[in-house]
Amino acid sequence: MPTGGQVSVAGLQPTRQRRELARRIGVVFGQRSQLWWDLPLIDSLRLLRFLYRVPEQRHAANLARLRALLALDEFVDTPVRQLSLGQRMRGDLAAALLHDPELLYLDEPTIGLDVVAKARIREFLQTINAEQGVTVLLTTHDMDDIEMLCRRMLIIDHGRKLYDGTVADIRSRFGGERAIIAEFSPSALAALPHDGEGQPLLTELPAGVRQASAETPYIRLNFERDAIPAHELVAWLGARYQLRDITFQEPEIEDVIRRIYEQGLLLHEDQASVSVFNA
């Protein structure tokens, strides 16, 4: 029972309408399974029809769709205890969605998975969200999950909400420096002054811009977002040097989150201005 405050899920109060709410949500835990360990996966998926009282025709249609979306047929007759972690996670996702939940809770859904399994699960989650309107609420330490899946992100520290907004907004507000990696022509590099280790140096850089590194034929420049617009920095470089290519790099979201926790950047924000909206 909550010690204070109120919460509603799909218009229901979880503490008072638990059974009714359970029929309208799906849950997947990264380290635990709702599948029967010694039974073939298909048997678990059939048994769940009776637990959730799903009509047979609707269950058959949902199962066929999930088998196709998650590519379950290659292991659907295999006992769950013999499945790989990625296969079991796909089976758990199917189990959580057989009864057409409005809201899907995921706890570390990609933990321990290889890159191929992660990509398959992320693609599936994007599909059910876009095509079926299933709201997905996930907790994760994998920042790639957040960048690839989430339009809305919440940061929580010791039970306190530090941020509620978009991934793009938090990067622009707390991302620090951006970077440009410029590829120079050989003649342009030869004309530049060099340091004691033979690396080329750019001089008289605009205010707020610094040379971070140089590795022939590339020179990396870091610049603050508010110091100079990116297009002006590109124009400045192009007017002075013969370039072959330009690449932009935004700060990694993982680095941004780490800075927020380490430096307490959000502790001084006005949390009253944070907006909350429906997923």
C-alpha positions as CSV (number, residue, x, y, z in Angstrom):
1,M,0.0,0.0,0.0
2,P,1.3,3.5,-0.8
3,T,2.4,5.6,2.2
4,G,1.1,8.7,0.4
5,G,-0.1,10.2,-2.8
6,Q,-2.3,8.7,-5.5
7,V,-1.7,6.8,-8.7
8,S,-4.0,5.5,-11.4
9,V,-3.2,3.2,-14.3
10,A,-5.6,3.0,-17.3
11,G,-8.1,4.8,-15.1
12,L,-7.9,2.2,-12.3
13,Q,-6.4,2.3,-8.8
14,P,-3.9,-0.5,-8.6
15,T,-4.3,-1.1,-4.8
16,R,-8.1,-1.4,-5.1
17,Q,-8.6,-2.9,-8.5
18,R,-5.6,-5.1,-8.9
19,R,-7.3,-8.1,-10.6
20,E,-9.1,-5.9,-13.1
21,L,-6.0,-3.9,-13.8
22,A,-3.9,-7.1,-14.3
23,R,-6.1,-8.0,-17.3
24,R,-5.2,-4.6,-19.0
25,I,-1.4,-4.6,-18.5
26,G,1.5,-6.7,-19.5
27,V,4.8,-7.2,-17.6
28,V,8.2,-8.5,-18.5
29,F,11.1,-8.9,-16.1
30,G,14.6,-9.1,-17.5
31,Q,15.8,-11.7,-14.9
32,R,12.6,-13.5,-14.3
33,S,10.1,-15.4,-16.5
34,Q,6.4,-16.0,-16.5
35,L,6.9,-19.0,-18.7
36,W,6.8,-22.6,-17.4
37,W,10.4,-23.8,-17.3
38,D,10.0,-27.4,-18.3
39,L,7.3,-27.0,-20.9
40,P,7.7,-26.1,-24.6
41,L,7.2,-22.4,-25.2
42,I,4.0,-23.0,-27.2
43,D,2.4,-24.7,-24.2
44,S,3.1,-21.7,-21.9
45,L,1.5,-19.4,-24.6
46,R,-1.6,-21.6,-24.8
47,L,-1.9,-21.9,-21.0
48,L,-1.9,-18.2,-20.6
49,R,-5.1,-18.0,-22.6
50,F,-7.0,-19.6,-19.7
51,L,-5.3,-17.4,-17.0
52,Y,-6.4,-14.2,-18.8
53,R,-9.6,-15.7,-20.1
54,V,-8.9,-14.7,-23.7
55,P,-11.5,-15.9,-26.2
56,E,-10.1,-18.7,-28.3
57,Q,-10.4,-16.9,-31.7
58,R,-8.8,-13.7,-30.4
59,H,-6.0,-15.7,-28.7
60,A,-5.3,-17.6,-32.0
61,A,-5.1,-14.4,-33.9
62,N,-2.8,-12.7,-31.4
63,L,-0.6,-15.8,-31.1
64,A,-0.2,-16.0,-34.9
65,R,0.7,-12.3,-35.1
66,L,3.2,-12.5,-32.3
67,R,4.8,-15.6,-33.7
68,A,5.5,-13.8,-36.9
69,L,6.6,-10.5,-35.4
70,L,9.0,-12.1,-32.9
71,A,10.1,-15.0,-35.2
72,L,9.1,-17.6,-32.6
73,D,8.5,-20.6,-34.9
74,E,12.2,-21.6,-34.9
75,F,12.0,-22.5,-31.2
76,V,8.3,-22.5,-30.2
77,D,8.4,-26.2,-29.5
78,T,11.6,-26.1,-27.4
79,P,11.3,-26.3,-23.6
80,V,11.9,-22.9,-22.0
81,R,14.9,-24.1,-20.0
82,Q,16.7,-24.8,-23.3
83,L,16.1,-21.4,-24.8
84,S,18.8,-18.8,-25.0
85,L,18.3,-15.6,-23.1
86,G,17.3,-13.7,-26.2
87,Q,14.8,-16.4,-27.2
88,R,13.3,-16.5,-23.8
89,M,12.9,-12.8,-23.7
90,R,11.0,-12.9,-27.0
91,G,8.8,-15.6,-25.6
92,D,8.2,-13.5,-22.5
93,L,7.2,-10.6,-24.7
94,A,4.7,-12.7,-26.5
95,A,3.3,-14.0,-23.2
96,A,2.9,-10.5,-21.9
97,L,0.9,-9.3,-25.0
98,L,-1.4,-12.2,-25.7
99,H,-4.3,-10.6,-23.9
100,D,-4.0,-7.2,-25.7
101,P,-2.7,-5.1,-22.8
102,E,-3.0,-1.3,-23.1
103,L,0.3,-0.8,-21.1
104,L,3.4,-2.9,-21.2
105,Y,5.9,-2.7,-18.3
106,L,9.5,-3.8,-19.1
107,D,12.2,-4.2,-16.5
108,E,15.7,-4.2,-18.2
109,P,14.3,-5.9,-21.3
110,T,17.7,-6.1,-23.1
111,I,20.0,-6.9,-20.2
112,G,22.5,-9.5,-21.1
113,L,21.4,-9.8,-24.7
114,D,23.7,-9.7,-27.8
115,V,23.4,-7.0,-30.3
116,V,21.2,-9.0,-32.7
117,A,18.7,-9.9,-30.0
118,K,18.6,-6.3,-28.8
119,A,17.9,-5.0,-32.2
120,R,15.1,-7.5,-32.8
121,I,13.4,-6.7,-29.5
122,R,13.7,-2.9,-30.0
123,E,12.2,-3.2,-33.5
124,F,9.3,-5.2,-32.1
125,L,8.6,-2.7,-29.4
126,Q,8.6,0.1,-31.9
127,T,6.1,-1.8,-34.0
128,I,3.6,-2.6,-31.3
129,N,3.8,1.0,-30.1
130,A,3.3,2.5,-33.5
131,E,0.8,0.0,-35.0
132,Q,-1.2,-1.1,-31.9
133,G,-0.9,2.0,-29.7
134,V,0.6,0.0,-26.8
135,T,2.2,2.3,-24.2
136,V,5.6,1.0,-23.2
137,L,7.1,1.9,-19.9
138,L,10.6,0.6,-19.4
139,T,13.4,0.8,-16.8
140,T,16.8,0.4,-18.2
141,H,20.5,1.2,-17.7
142,D,21.1,0.7,-21.4
143,M,21.2,4.2,-22.9
144,D,20.8,2.8,-26.4
145,D,17.4,1.6,-25.4
146,I,16.4,5.1,-24.4
147,E,17.8,6.7,-27.6
148,M,16.2,4.2,-29.9
149,L,12.9,3.7,-28.3
150,C,11.8,6.6,-26.1
151,R,10.2,9.9,-26.9
152,R,9.9,10.7,-23.2
153,M,12.4,10.0,-20.5
154,L,12.3,10.2,-16.7
155,I,15.4,10.4,-14.5
156,I,15.0,9.3,-10.9
157,D,17.6,9.5,-8.2
158,H,16.9,8.0,-4.8
159,G,13.2,8.2,-5.4
160,R,13.3,11.8,-6.5
161,K,12.3,12.7,-10.0
162,L,15.0,14.9,-11.6
163,Y,13.8,15.1,-15.1
164,D,10.7,14.5,-17.2
165,G,11.0,15.4,-20.9
166,T,12.4,14.4,-24.3
167,V,15.8,12.9,-24.9
168,A,16.6,15.7,-27.4
169,D,15.9,18.4,-24.9
170,I,18.1,16.9,-22.1
171,R,21.0,16.6,-24.6
172,S,20.6,20.2,-25.7
173,R,20.3,21.5,-22.1
174,F,23.0,19.4,-20.4
175,G,25.0,17.9,-23.2
176,G,28.0,20.2,-22.9
177,E,30.2,20.4,-25.9
178,R,29.4,19.3,-29.4
179,A,32.2,18.2,-31.8
180,I,33.1,18.6,-35.5
181,I,35.6,16.2,-37.0
182,A,37.1,17.7,-40.2
183,E,39.0,15.7,-42.7
184,F,41.7,17.9,-44.3
185,S,43.3,17.5,-47.7
186,P,47.1,16.6,-47.7
187,S,48.1,20.0,-49.0
188,A,46.0,21.8,-46.3
189,L,47.6,19.7,-43.5
190,A,51.1,20.3,-44.8
191,A,50.5,24.1,-44.7
192,L,49.4,24.0,-41.0
193,P,51.8,24.5,-38.1
194,H,52.6,21.3,-36.1
195,D,53.2,20.6,-32.4
196,G,56.2,18.9,-30.9
197,E,54.7,15.5,-31.7
198,G,54.1,16.4,-35.4
199,Q,50.4,16.8,-35.1
200,P,48.8,19.7,-37.1
201,L,47.4,22.7,-35.2
202,L,44.7,25.1,-36.0
203,T,45.3,28.7,-34.9
204,E,43.1,31.7,-34.2
205,L,40.0,29.6,-33.6
206,P,36.7,31.4,-33.0
207,A,35.7,32.1,-29.4
208,G,34.3,29.0,-27.7
209,V,36.0,26.6,-30.0
210,R,39.0,24.5,-29.1
211,Q,41.0,21.8,-30.9
212,A,40.5,18.5,-29.0
213,S,42.7,16.2,-31.0
214,A,44.4,15.6,-34.3
215,E,45.0,12.3,-36.1
216,T,46.0,12.8,-39.7
217,P,44.0,13.6,-41.8
218,Y,41.4,14.4,-39.1
219,I,41.2,17.3,-36.7
220,R,38.5,17.3,-33.9
221,L,37.1,20.6,-32.7
222,N,34.9,20.9,-29.6
223,F,32.6,23.8,-29.2
224,E,29.9,25.0,-26.8
225,R,26.4,25.0,-28.1
226,D,25.9,28.7,-27.2
227,A,29.3,29.8,-28.5
228,I,28.8,29.5,-32.2
229,P,26.2,27.9,-34.5
230,A,27.5,24.7,-36.2
231,H,26.9,26.0,-39.7
232,E,29.0,29.1,-38.9
233,L,31.9,27.0,-37.7
234,V,31.7,24.9,-40.9
235,A,31.7,28.0,-43.0
236,W,34.7,29.4,-41.0
237,L,36.6,26.2,-41.7
238,G,35.6,26.0,-45.4
239,A,36.7,29.6,-46.0
240,R,40.2,29.0,-44.7
241,Y,41.1,25.3,-45.4
242,Q,40.6,22.7,-48.1
243,L,38.4,20.1,-46.6
244,R,37.3,16.7,-47.8
245,D,34.6,15.9,-45.3
246,I,32.9,17.1,-42.1
247,T,31.3,14.9,-39.4
248,F,29.2,16.2,-36.5
249,Q,29.1,14.3,-33.1
250,E,26.5,14.9,-30.5
251,P,27.4,14.0,-26.9
252,E,26.5,10.4,-26.0
253,I,23.3,10.3,-23.9
254,E,25.1,8.0,-21.5
255,D,27.7,10.8,-20.9
256,V,25.0,13.4,-20.4
257,I,23.2,11.2,-17.8
258,R,26.5,10.5,-16.0
259,R,27.2,14.3,-15.8
260,I,23.8,14.9,-14.4
261,Y,24.3,12.4,-11.6
262,E,27.9,13.3,-10.9
263,Q,27.5,17.1,-11.0
264,G,23.9,17.3,-9.8
265,L,23.0,19.5,-12.8
266,L,19.2,19.0,-12.4
267,L,19.1,19.5,-8.6
268,H,19.1,23.3,-9.3
269,E,16.4,23.2,-11.9
270,D,12.9,24.5,-11.3
271,Q,11.1,21.2,-11.1
272,A,7.7,23.0,-10.9
273,S,8.1,23.8,-14.6
274,V,8.3,20.2,-15.7
275,S,5.3,19.1,-17.8
276,V,3.7,15.7,-17.5
277,F,1.8,14.3,-20.5
278,N,0.1,11.1,-21.5
279,A,2.2,8.6,-23.4
